[in-house]
Amino acid sequence: MKPLLILTSLVLGGFLALWAVCALVMRVQGAL
């Protein structure tokens, strides 16, 4: 794999993980 492709996949993975955490936090705050 090309280094650029690995870097891109890591950035996208981190972005998705951050979005999932934010969505979970918003859901928890909405439930309280």
C-alpha distances in whole Angstrom, upper triangle without the diagonal:
4,6,8,7,7,10,11,11,13,15,16,16,19,21,21,22,25,26,27,29,31,32,33,35,36,37,39,41,42,43,45
4,5,5,6,9,10,11,13,14,16,17,19,20,21,23,25,26,27,29,31,32,33,35,36,38,39,41,42,44,46
4,5,5,6,9,10,11,12,14,15,16,18,20,21,22,24,26,27,29,30,32,33,35,36,37,39,41,42,44
4,5,5,6,9,10,11,12,14,15,16,18,20,21,22,24,26,27,28,30,32,33,35,36,37,39,41,42
4,5,5,6,9,10,11,12,14,15,16,18,20,21,22,24,26,27,29,30,32,33,35,36,37,39,41
4,5,5,6,9,10,10,12,14,15,16,18,20,21,23,24,26,27,29,30,31,33,35,36,37,39
4,5,5,6,9,10,11,12,14,15,16,18,20,21,23,24,26,27,29,30,32,33,35,36,38
4,5,5,6,8,10,11,12,14,15,16,18,20,21,22,24,26,27,29,30,32,33,35,36
4,5,5,6,8,10,10,12,14,15,16,18,20,21,22,24,26,27,29,30,31,33,35
4,5,5,6,9,10,10,12,14,15,16,18,20,21,22,24,26,27,29,30,32,33
4,5,5,6,9,10,10,12,14,15,16,18,20,21,22,24,26,27,28,30,32
4,5,5,6,9,10,10,12,14,15,16,18,20,21,22,24,26,27,29,31
4,5,5,6,9,10,11,12,14,15,17,18,20,21,23,24,26,27,29
4,5,5,6,9,10,11,12,14,15,16,18,20,21,23,24,26,27
4,5,5,6,9,10,11,12,14,15,16,18,20,21,22,24,26
4,5,5,6,9,10,10,12,14,15,16,18,20,21,23,25
4,5,5,6,9,10,11,12,14,15,17,18,20,21,23
4,5,5,6,9,10,11,12,14,15,17,18,20,21
4,5,5,6,9,10,11,12,14,15,16,18,20
4,5,5,6,9,10,11,12,14,15,17,19
4,5,5,6,9,10,11,12,14,15,17
4,5,5,6,9,10,11,12,14,16
4,6,5,6,9,10,10,12,15
4,5,5,6,9,10,11,13
4,5,5,6,8,10,11
4,5,5,6,9,10
4,6,5,6,9
4,5,5,6
4,5,5
4,6
4
